[in-house]
Amino acid sequence: MIRRAEIDEEKLAEVALAVLSLTAHAEFGVTRAWKGLDWGLLETLHRKGWINDPVGKQKSVVFTAEGEKLAAEFLNRHFA
C-alpha cells in the first residue's frame, strides 16, 4: 500500500479534477459537479483555484473557468 507521503499531490489533484468532471453539468451559466470526493481533495482543488469554496450545504461544487478548462485537459492527459 502506498503511504500518503509517497503520493504525488500534483498528479492526485489533476486526476481528482478530471474524475470530478465526469459528473459535471452546466446549470444557470456555471458548471457544477457532485461533491463525491474526499474533503481534503476538494480543499486542494479550491486552493488551486479550480473550484469555488466547497464548504456549504450545497451538494455540488462549482468549477472556475480555469478548472473547467483544466478538467478536460487532465481527463485527456491521464485517461485518453
Secondary structure, DSSP 8 states (H G I E B T S, - for coil): ---GGGS-HHHHHHHHHHHHHTT-EEETTEEEEE--S-HHHHHHHHHTTSB----SS-SEEEB-HHHHHHHHHHHHHHH-
